Amino acid sequence: MPPLSELSRDALEDLHAGLVQEYEALKAQGLKLDMTRGKPASAQLDLATAMLALPGNRDTTAEDGTDARNYGNIQGLPETRALFSTLMGVPADQIVVANNSSLALMHDSIVYALLKGVPGGKGPWSKEEPISFLCPVPGYDRHFGICEGYGIRMIPVDLTGEGPDMEAVEKAVADPAVKGIWCVPKYANPTGETYGEATVRRLAAMKTGAPDFRIFWDNAYAVHHLTAERPALANIVEACAAAGNPDRAVVFASTSKVTIAGAGLALWASSPANVRWYLAQAGRRSIGPDKLNQLRHVRFLRDDAGIGEHMEKHRALIAPKFAAVAEAFAARLSGQGVARWTDPRGGYFVTLDVQDGTASRVVTLAKEAGIALTPAGATHPYGRDPHDRTLRIAPTFPSLAEVRKAAEAVALCTLLAACEARLAA
């Protein structure tokens, strides 16, 4: 069939009638499928079940002599920090290991900055209102939620396939009210892109109006590969130091999608000055993290090779789900001129861009057919996609059969919504 834009009115009406018939049959199936969040499936969590038996009756003494059952070690055990040194791109003494939520570390870092300020600044960010953060779009709704919750103005910046539009970024950061930028630099949520080396260097070296500007580098998917290819990501902490801005970058990651989502480890890394700053604030909040869980991770994952071997098991489980989405979209939407989608090499999401003005309608149609999608607009600050175009598809949690069925249904809803829009024009 030719693209919808080339169809006559009569042909569009015939197509619409057929699509409605298909859609009613879809609703009659009584589906109940969830494609809303990037959660690991139970089979992925099963990969780390053996970790729960650790340390068991084995020695609970850490390498530095710490009894892991006791209070203390707010920065995390030395061997745990060393285990994740490669992933975080810094020496072990520049890493903080906390409990399971990296989102909590991002939240706390923002709150500490608002209340206390950061190294290189003039004082609490809250005293400089209004302040702003740059938000590459499409992006992560939970980043946006932190900013919105604390009254930080969000400025969207388009992604290019190599990271944010740096001309727009460099222009925006000249304003001293712009205090930072959110980045998901590898297999970005939801576009799947990895920032190019030139982008990383420019982020590190650019002149900013705020002397305490921060890059919040949420490297959540650093080891979450979907193919044998391993795109390189330049080291942001090293780049910032080389550019004379050693305190600019703060790196976040976690093992929530590596081991057990509700019982992983959250990781924070930055310059020595930023580490001292963070620990001074965190030390008032907690007497120390769960160090038995840190030992579990060290003894289960072992080293960089062990992490790689474990993530290959994840890839074997989820790569077929992403392939199923691509096959379903290609079979129904290729050549129609109403959608485009990403084919990511890693991460947890597929971005589906539908015909402008129809994303909300696609979500509604899918919901009425029993398929839950992330709300249209979630990929943009304040939940407002100016084009009503971008949808985030999360294939990891359902079974492969459910993913295939859901992707076929979303493709049908996309085509139906586009047909409706053209008939209404």
C-alpha positions as CSV (number, residue, x, y, z in Angstrom):
1,M,0.0,0.0,0.0
2,P,1.3,3.5,-0.8
3,P,1.8,6.1,2.0
4,L,-1.4,7.4,3.5
5,S,-0.6,10.9,2.1
6,E,-1.0,9.5,-1.4
7,L,-4.3,7.8,-0.9
8,S,-7.5,9.3,-2.2
9,R,-10.4,10.2,0.1
10,D,-12.2,7.0,-0.9
11,A,-9.1,4.9,-0.4
12,L,-8.6,6.4,3.1
13,E,-12.2,5.7,4.0
14,D,-11.9,2.1,2.9
15,L,-8.6,1.8,4.8
16,H,-10.2,3.3,7.9
17,A,-13.1,0.9,7.8
18,G,-10.8,-2.1,7.7
19,L,-8.6,-0.8,10.5
20,V,-11.7,-0.2,12.7
21,Q,-12.7,-3.8,12.1
22,E,-9.3,-5.0,13.1
23,Y,-9.3,-2.8,16.1
24,E,-12.6,-4.1,17.3
25,A,-11.3,-7.6,17.0
26,L,-8.2,-6.6,19.0
27,K,-10.4,-5.2,21.8
28,A,-12.4,-8.4,21.9
29,Q,-9.3,-10.3,22.8
30,G,-9.4,-8.8,26.3
31,L,-5.7,-8.2,26.5
32,K,-4.0,-6.8,29.6
33,L,-0.4,-5.9,28.7
34,D,1.9,-3.4,30.4
35,M,4.6,-1.6,28.3
36,T,4.8,1.4,30.6
37,R,8.1,1.2,32.4
38,G,11.6,-0.2,31.8
39,K,11.5,-2.9,34.3
40,P,13.5,-6.2,34.1
41,A,11.4,-9.3,33.7
42,S,11.3,-12.0,36.3
43,A,13.6,-14.2,34.2
44,Q,16.2,-11.4,34.3
45,L,15.9,-11.2,38.1
46,D,16.3,-14.9,38.3
47,L,19.8,-14.5,36.9
48,A,20.9,-13.1,40.2
49,T,19.0,-15.4,42.6
50,A,22.2,-17.1,43.7
51,M,23.4,-13.7,45.0
52,L,20.8,-13.9,47.8
53,A,22.6,-16.8,49.4
54,L,25.7,-14.6,49.9
55,P,27.6,-14.0,52.1
56,G,25.8,-16.8,54.0
57,N,28.0,-18.4,56.5
58,R,31.1,-17.0,54.8
59,D,33.2,-14.4,56.4
60,T,31.4,-11.0,56.5
61,T,34.6,-9.1,57.0
62,A,35.5,-6.6,54.2
63,E,39.0,-6.1,52.9
64,D,39.6,-3.2,55.2
65,G,38.6,-5.2,58.2
66,T,35.1,-3.8,58.4
67,D,32.4,-6.1,59.8
68,A,29.9,-5.6,57.0
69,R,27.0,-6.3,59.5
70,N,27.7,-3.1,61.4
71,Y,27.3,0.6,61.0
72,G,29.7,2.8,59.2
73,N,31.5,3.2,55.8
74,I,29.2,5.9,54.4
75,Q,31.3,5.9,51.2
76,G,30.9,2.1,50.7
77,L,33.3,-0.8,51.0
78,P,36.7,-0.4,49.2
79,E,36.3,-3.6,47.2
80,T,32.8,-2.6,46.1
81,R,34.0,0.7,44.9
82,A,36.9,-1.0,43.1
83,L,34.5,-3.4,41.4
84,F,32.7,-0.5,39.7
85,S,35.7,1.7,39.0
86,T,35.7,0.8,35.3
87,L,32.0,1.3,34.9
88,M,32.1,4.7,36.6
89,G,35.3,5.8,34.9
90,V,37.0,7.1,38.1
91,P,39.4,5.7,40.8
92,A,37.7,3.8,43.6
93,D,38.2,6.7,46.1
94,Q,36.0,8.9,43.9
95,I,33.0,6.6,44.1
96,V,30.2,6.4,46.6
97,V,28.2,3.2,46.9
98,A,24.8,3.5,48.4
99,N,21.6,1.5,48.6
100,N,19.5,0.5,45.6
101,S,18.2,3.7,44.0
102,S,20.4,5.9,41.8
103,L,17.3,8.1,41.5
104,A,17.5,8.7,45.2
105,L,21.1,9.9,44.7
106,M,20.1,12.2,42.0
107,H,17.2,13.6,44.1
108,D,19.5,14.0,47.1
109,S,22.2,15.7,45.0
110,I,19.7,18.3,43.8
111,V,18.3,18.8,47.3
112,Y,21.7,19.2,48.8
113,A,22.6,21.8,46.1
114,L,19.4,23.7,46.8
115,L,20.0,23.8,50.5
116,K,23.8,23.9,50.8
117,G,25.2,24.9,47.4
118,V,28.0,23.0,45.7
119,P,31.8,23.4,45.5
120,G,32.6,26.4,43.3
121,G,29.3,28.2,44.0
122,K,28.3,31.2,46.0
123,G,25.8,29.4,48.2
124,P,22.6,27.5,48.2
125,W,20.9,27.3,44.8
126,S,17.6,28.0,46.4
127,K,18.8,31.5,47.2
128,E,19.4,32.2,43.5
129,E,15.8,31.6,42.3
130,P,14.7,31.1,39.7
131,I,17.2,28.5,38.5
132,S,17.0,26.3,35.4
133,F,18.2,22.9,34.1
134,L,18.7,21.9,30.5
135,C,16.7,18.8,29.6
136,P,17.6,16.9,26.4
137,V,14.4,15.6,24.7
138,P,13.1,13.1,24.3
139,G,14.2,12.3,27.9
140,Y,13.6,10.6,31.2
141,D,10.4,11.7,33.0
142,R,11.8,11.0,36.5
143,H,14.5,13.6,35.9
144,F,11.9,16.0,34.9
145,G,9.8,15.1,38.0
146,I,12.7,16.1,40.3
147,C,13.0,19.5,38.7
148,E,9.3,20.1,38.6
149,G,8.9,19.1,42.2
150,Y,11.5,21.6,43.4
151,G,10.5,24.5,41.2
152,I,13.6,24.2,38.9
153,R,12.6,25.6,35.5
154,M,13.3,23.1,32.7
155,I,14.6,24.1,29.2
156,P,14.2,21.4,26.5
157,V,17.1,20.8,24.2
158,D,16.8,18.5,21.2
159,L,18.8,15.4,20.9
160,T,20.7,14.9,17.6
161,G,21.7,11.2,17.6
162,E,25.1,12.1,19.1
163,G,23.7,13.8,22.2
164,P,22.1,17.2,22.8
165,D,22.3,20.0,20.3
166,M,25.5,21.6,21.5
167,E,24.9,24.9,19.8
168,A,21.7,25.3,21.7
169,V,23.3,24.1,24.9
170,E,26.3,26.4,24.7
171,K,24.0,29.3,24.0
172,A,21.7,28.5,27.0
173,V,24.5,27.9,29.6
174,A,25.7,31.5,29.1
175,D,22.8,32.4,31.5
176,P,24.1,32.1,35.1
177,A,20.6,30.9,36.1
178,V,21.2,27.7,34.2
179,K,22.7,25.4,36.8
180,G,22.9,22.1,35.1
181,I,21.9,19.6,32.5
182,W,20.5,16.1,32.7
183,C,22.3,13.5,30.5
184,V,21.7,9.8,29.8
185,P,24.8,9.4,27.7
186,K,24.9,5.8,26.7
187,Y,21.9,4.1,25.2
188,A,19.8,7.1,26.2
189,N,16.4,6.9,27.6
190,P,14.4,6.6,25.4
191,T,16.3,7.3,22.1
192,G,19.0,4.7,22.6
193,E,21.7,7.0,21.3
194,T,25.2,7.2,22.7
195,Y,26.8,10.6,23.0
196,G,29.6,11.3,20.6
197,E,33.1,12.1,21.7
198,A,32.8,15.7,20.3
199,T,29.6,16.2,22.4
200,V,31.3,15.0,25.6
201,R,34.3,17.3,25.0
202,R,32.1,20.3,24.4
203,L,30.0,19.6,27.5
204,A,33.2,19.5,29.5
205,A,34.9,22.6,28.1
206,M,32.0,25.0,27.4
207,K,31.9,28.3,29.1
208,T,29.0,28.6,31.6
209,G,27.5,31.7,33.2
210,A,27.2,29.7,36.5
211,P,30.6,28.9,38.0
212,D,28.9,25.9,39.8
213,F,27.3,24.4,36.7
214,R,26.8,20.7,37.0
215,I,26.4,17.9,34.4
216,F,24.2,15.1,35.9
217,W,25.5,12.1,34.0
218,D,23.0,9.4,34.5
219,N,24.8,6.5,33.0
220,A,22.1,4.0,33.8
221,Y,22.6,1.7,30.8
222,A,26.4,1.6,30.5
223,V,26.6,-2.2,30.4
224,H,23.1,-2.9,29.0
225,H,24.0,-4.0,25.4
226,L,21.6,-5.5,22.9
227,T,24.2,-6.4,20.2
228,A,27.7,-7.5,20.1
229,E,28.7,-4.0,19.2
230,R,30.0,-1.9,22.1
231,P,29.9,1.9,21.2
232,A,32.5,3.9,23.1
233,L,31.6,6.7,25.4
234,A,34.2,9.3,26.3
235,N,35.0,9.7,30.0
236,I,33.1,12.8,31.2
237,V,35.0,13.2,34.5
238,E,38.4,13.0,32.7
239,A,37.2,15.4,30.0
240,C,36.0,17.9,32.6
241,A,39.3,17.7,34.5
242,A,41.3,18.2,31.3
243,A,39.2,21.2,30.4
244,G,39.8,22.9,33.8
245,N,36.4,22.1,35.1
246,P,37.1,19.2,37.5
247,D,33.9,19.5,39.6
248,R,31.5,19.9,36.7
249,A,30.4,16.3,36.2
250,V,28.5,14.0,38.6
251,V,28.1,10.4,37.4
252,F,25.3,8.1,38.5
253,A,24.6,4.4,37.9
254,S,23.2,1.4,39.6
255,T,22.9,-2.3,39.5
256,S,19.1,-2.3,39.6
257,K,18.9,-3.7,36.1
258,V,22.0,-5.8,36.5
259,T,21.2,-7.9,39.6
260,I,17.9,-7.4,41.5
261,A,15.9,-4.2,40.8
262,G,14.7,-3.7,44.4
263,A,17.9,-4.7,46.0
264,G,20.7,-3.4,43.9
265,L,23.4,-0.8,44.6
266,A,23.4,2.9,43.6
267,L,26.6,4.5,42.5
268,W,27.8,8.1,42.6
269,A,31.1,9.4,41.3
270,S,32.8,12.7,40.7
271,S,35.9,14.8,41.6
272,P,37.5,14.5,45.0
273,A,36.1,17.9,46.0
274,N,32.6,16.8,45.1
275,V,33.0,13.5,46.9
276,R,33.9,15.3,50.1
277,W,30.9,17.6,49.6
278,Y,28.5,14.7,49.0
279,L,29.7,12.7,51.9
280,A,29.5,15.7,54.3
281,Q,25.8,16.0,53.4
282,A,25.0,12.2,53.2
283,G,26.7,11.7,56.6
284,R,23.9,13.6,58.2
285,R,21.3,11.5,56.6
286,S,22.6,8.0,57.2
287,I,25.1,6.1,59.4
288,G,25.9,3.9,56.5
289,P,24.6,1.7,53.6
290,D,23.8,-2.0,53.5
291,K,27.3,-3.4,53.3
292,L,26.2,-7.0,53.3
293,N,24.6,-6.3,50.0
294,Q,27.8,-4.7,48.8
295,L,29.6,-7.9,49.7
296,R,27.0,-10.0,47.9
297,H,27.6,-8.0,44.7
298,V,31.4,-8.3,44.9
299,R,31.3,-12.0,45.5
300,F,28.7,-12.6,42.8
301,L,29.9,-10.3,40.0
302,R,33.6,-10.6,40.9
303,D,35.2,-8.3,38.4
304,D,34.7,-6.5,35.0
305,A,34.7,-9.9,33.2
306,G,32.1,-11.2,35.6
307,I,29.9,-8.2,35.0
308,G,30.2,-8.7,31.3
309,E,29.4,-12.4,31.5
310,H,26.3,-11.6,33.6
311,M,25.1,-8.9,31.2
312,E,25.4,-11.3,28.2
313,K,22.8,-13.4,30.0
314,H,20.5,-10.4,30.1
315,R,21.1,-9.7,26.5
316,A,20.1,-13.2,25.5
317,L,16.7,-12.7,27.3
318,I,15.8,-9.2,26.1
319,A,17.4,-8.8,22.6
320,P,14.6,-11.0,21.1
321,K,12.0,-8.7,22.6
322,F,13.5,-5.7,20.9
323,A,13.7,-7.7,17.7
324,A,10.0,-8.5,18.0
325,V,9.1,-4.9,18.3
326,A,11.2,-4.0,15.2
327,E,9.6,-6.8,13.2
328,A,6.1,-5.8,14.2
329,F,6.6,-2.1,13.4
330,A,8.3,-2.8,10.1
331,A,5.6,-5.3,9.0
332,R,2.8,-2.8,9.6
333,L,4.2,0.7,9.4
334,S,7.1,0.6,6.9
335,G,6.3,2.8,3.9
336,Q,3.2,4.3,5.4
337,G,4.8,7.7,6.2
338,V,3.1,7.8,9.6
339,A,5.8,6.6,12.0
340,R,9.5,6.1,12.6
341,W,11.2,4.1,15.3
342,T,14.6,3.5,16.8
343,D,16.6,0.2,16.5
344,P,18.7,0.6,19.7
345,R,22.0,-1.2,20.3
346,G,21.4,-1.1,24.0
347,G,19.3,0.2,26.8
348,Y,15.7,-0.5,27.7
349,F,13.6,1.4,25.3
350,V,12.4,1.9,21.7
351,T,11.3,5.4,20.7
352,L,8.3,5.5,18.4
353,D,7.6,8.8,16.7
354,V,4.1,8.7,15.3
355,Q,2.3,11.3,13.1
356,D,2.3,14.7,14.6
357,G,-0.7,15.3,16.8
358,T,-1.6,11.6,17.2
359,A,0.6,10.3,20.1
360,S,-2.1,10.9,22.7
361,R,-4.7,9.2,20.5
362,V,-2.4,6.2,20.0
363,V,-2.1,5.8,23.8
364,T,-5.9,6.1,24.2
365,L,-6.6,3.5,21.5
366,A,-4.0,1.2,23.0
367,K,-5.4,1.6,26.5
368,E,-8.9,0.8,25.3
369,A,-7.5,-2.4,23.7
370,G,-5.8,-3.5,26.9
371,I,-2.2,-2.3,26.3
372,A,-0.8,0.2,28.8
373,L,1.7,2.6,27.4
374,T,3.7,5.4,29.0
375,P,1.6,8.6,28.7
376,A,2.2,10.8,25.6
377,G,4.3,13.7,26.7
378,A,6.2,11.8,29.4
379,T,9.4,12.2,27.3
380,H,9.3,16.0,27.6
381,P,9.4,18.5,30.5
382,Y,6.1,19.1,32.2
383,G,4.5,16.3,30.2
384,R,4.2,18.5,27.2
385,D,5.4,17.2,23.9
386,P,4.8,20.2,21.6
387,H,4.3,17.9,18.6
388,D,2.3,15.2,20.4
389,R,4.5,12.8,18.5
390,T,6.9,10.8,20.7
391,L,6.1,7.5,22.5
392,R,8.5,5.5,24.7
393,I,8.1,1.7,24.2
394,A,9.4,-0.6,27.0
395,P,9.7,-4.2,25.8
396,T,11.7,-5.8,28.7
397,F,9.0,-6.7,31.3
398,P,6.4,-8.7,29.3
399,S,7.0,-12.1,27.9
400,L,8.3,-12.4,24.3
401,A,4.8,-13.5,23.2
402,E,3.2,-10.6,25.0
403,V,5.8,-8.1,23.5
404,R,5.0,-9.3,20.0
405,K,1.3,-9.0,20.5
406,A,1.6,-5.6,22.1
407,A,3.9,-4.3,19.4
408,E,1.5,-5.5,16.7
409,A,-1.4,-3.8,18.6
410,V,0.5,-0.5,18.9
411,A,1.3,-0.5,15.2
412,L,-2.4,-1.0,14.5
413,C,-3.3,1.9,16.8
414,T,-0.6,4.1,15.2
415,L,-2.0,3.5,11.7
416,L,-5.6,3.9,12.8
417,A,-4.8,7.2,14.6
418,A,-3.0,8.5,11.5
419,C,-5.9,7.5,9.3
420,E,-8.4,9.3,11.6
421,A,-6.3,12.4,11.6
422,R,-6.1,12.5,7.8
423,L,-9.8,12.0,7.4
424,A,-10.5,14.8,9.9
425,A,-8.1,17.3,8.1
